[in-house]
């Protein structure tokens, strides 16, 4: 089985979808009867178990001041089109038995149309949402796939009657993310003060601003915010205004992410409609208490291992942070690690992708 994962940010950025695809590709490559190719705008990594093909693209940050209109509602769509323009130089449909992406519209259209009737079947993953699969207006009416991977049960329930679906979550590598003492001073953090961590794109839907406002209400609490995006200036200004030197905005390389989790006392994330949230798993695997918005999907992911609040209320978030800071006892940490081992290792998820992709190919 020859599998192609296609996404502009592969080997270039460490966002949730890219991290997930690279981890899944690694696991699939462990099967003797499977060849995996990643096509992205980054560079090959010598130690990777799969093949990598480079395709040029323009980073989405370059398009932040460009106009937004259908089909170009978001900056990533401009980035996607710049990537697809160069994709024919590398991609040959007869080289693969199945293609995988989570990006719509242009990559999905390209992979479905390139090669005509002889093209390989296409699998779409709901890493960002299931909106392309359920919407029927504008460009979304042209969506199609031979397989739909639903990253949470809500997506699965509302799509299973329409598409060939599989419910497969994201995962985490417990060999990278695990509890361990670290020297906080390497990140400019105090040794003794409580530290909260947020890891998210700096865009309105991730609601970093709400986290800052709540954290500012708690005396002595330091807040580390890892991420980048169009709200970077607004977020930085608000953090410095409300928290002063207790606010620590950072952009860290992938290799340092486990240690920034270990340097924190708790983790928080307040997206109201998160498709999955790899960051929840990274926090759980590191043993951290979590404060997040209370919704059914989040309860399904974290089970009883998080403090869930109405994050539209700053007071509720602040109370949740206070509660979470007290949940670092050995039994609570052990329960979080056990949940990861039971449901969310990349090895187990790789097996589920292997089985579903075989089904789609057959």
Secondary structure, DSSP 8 states (H G I E B T S, - for coil): -EEEEE-TTTTT---HHHHHHHHHHHHHTTSTT-EEEEEESS---TT-SSEEEE-----GGGGTTS--BTTB-SHHHHHHHHHHHHHTTT--GGG-SEEEE--TTHHHHHHHHTTGGGS-EEEEE-SS-SHHHH--SGGGGG---SEEEESSHHHHHHHTTTS-EEE----B-TTTS------GGGGT--SSS-EEEEE--SSGGG-HHHHHHHHTTSTT-EEEEE--STTHHHHHHHHHHHHGGGEEEE---GGGHHHHHHT-SEEEE--SS-S--HHHHHHHHTT-EEEEE--HHHHHHHTTSSEEE-TT-HHHHHHHHHHHTT--SHHHHHHHHHHHHHH-BHHHHHHHHHHHHHHHH-
